[in-house]
Amino acid sequence: MLSRRTFFLSASAALLAGCSSSISRRLPNGPAAIPVEQPAVQRISPEYLYMYRAMPEEKFPIPAVNLSKIDPVYYRQLVDYDTGEPAGTIVVDTPNRFLYLQMESGKAMRYGIGIGRAGFTWGGSARIAYKREWPTWTPPAEMIARQPETAKWRNGMPPGLENPLGARALYIFEGNKDTLYRVHGTSEDWSIGKAVSSGCVRLLQQDIIDLYNRVPNNSRIVVRQDVEVASGFTPAA
């Protein structure tokens, strides 16, 4: 049953949706009215509002996502899609800014991602060697040389919402070698669907927590640079 609060929120949204998207402005010297266009109200499903709700229970409380800043195509959703990989495999579709977790029966959980400015130059298959909750971030030497202001964190930046790795991180290894690439969280919701980071795969904090809880250590990860079609995938029934 709907709570009293949910009922009134839903009713308010319905009333807003029922309003006209334009109003009339009367001229000062005559009866004629000129329609003045108003921006349409974006209606967001309660399912997604709950999915991206605030998470005060976390070690560092996570605020709700401002979903108006994100194209709805990048909201987390179960889709009909067969990556061709075994269930449990993570597939990163770099060109289309999606990460898929392959499931059984041709289903996949799809997440919107942000990637590096120059594109995710590494491709191929590897494994998630280990995972961390609220990880420490240590900039590599190359980044310190390129961005001297990061030198203060050469021994590690403490965890928190300002930490570039966010609430969770998955560490990508090729065999026993650390690739230095990570799948991690971000508080910069506006960056999802864009190429803005230094090279890692970033998800919304709520999404990386969901993914973290679904994949064990040593899960296979495949990074694809040549995926041609992704926008046509439809939500699973």
C-alpha positions, 0 to 999 in steps of 0.5 A: 500500500502507498504511504500517505507521503507517497500518495501526496507526492504522486498526486502532486506529480500528477497535478503538475503533469496535467497542467498545460505547458504554456500560459497566456500573457495579456497585453496591457492595451488590449484583450489579446493574449500571447501564449508563453511557453513553459518548460515541460515538467520531467516526470521520473518514475518512482522506481528510479527515484528509489533506486537513486535515493540517498543512502545515509546508512553508508560510512559516508552518507551518499546524497540522492542523485539529481536524475534531471542531470542524466539522460534516462538511457543511462539509468540502471536497468535490466535489458534483453542483451546477450554479450556472448560472454558467460553469466557473471562477466562484466562487459564495458561498451566504451563507445556507447558508455555502458557497462553490462553484467551478463546474466542468464537467459540473454539478460544483462544488467546495464549501467551508464558509465563515464570514461577517460577523456581520450577514450578508454585506450585499453581493451581486451579481457582481464579479471577483477582481482579484488574489491574495496569498500570506500577505498583509498586513492593513490595517484600513479606517478604519471598522473603526479607528473602531469598534475602536480597538485595530486602530489599531496596524495602520493601516499594515499587520499583517505576515503570519502565522497571527495575521493575519486574512487567513490564508495566502491572500487573494482581493481582490474588485473591482467593475470597478476599484473595491475592494469591501474584501471578501476571500475569505481563510483563517482559523485559527479553525476553529470559525468555519466555518459561522457568522457571526462575522467583520466581513464577509469570506468566510473558509475554513479555511487548507487550503481557501483554499490549495486554492481559491487554486491553482484560480482565476486573477486576474480570475475571476468571483465571484457572491455570493448572498443568497437561495439556498434549498436547499444541504444537499441537494447530494450528493458527486459520484461 
